[in-house]
Amino acid sequence: MYERKIPLNLNCGLDLIGEVLYGKWKIRLLWFINEGYQRPSELQRKIPDASRRVLNIQLKELEEHELVSKTIYAQLPPKVEYYLTDFGKTLIPVISALGNWGDQNEERLRKVILKK
């Protein structure tokens, strides 16, 4: 069983949201599920740089944090679809605001990121 080496620090809202959204692909997964891409294969096509394993882990974590839920259809082959919960939908305006900020500051952000 996995045991954390660093204890959780949940003293403020930023700590909480960091714990829930920490993961390279989680924000994109939420955004794409909101746009209607619900099947794991669709999400994999939208995020080709992510491995299927990592996407599955991050989808499971989003599910554990009650931001997404999934429907499993009893058919062969099995079909799974993800959707945002009502709680998950409350994050979409926040993600949109972050994306707009990134778009407005794209040039400056590229400079500082590529400066490394």
Secondary structure, 3 states (H helix, E strand, C coil): CCCCCCCCCCCCHHHHHHHHHCCCCHHHHHHHHHCCCCCHHHHHHHCCCCCHHHHHHHHHHHHHCCCEEEEEECCCCCEEEEEECHHHHCCHHHHHHHHHHHHHCHHHHHHHHHCC
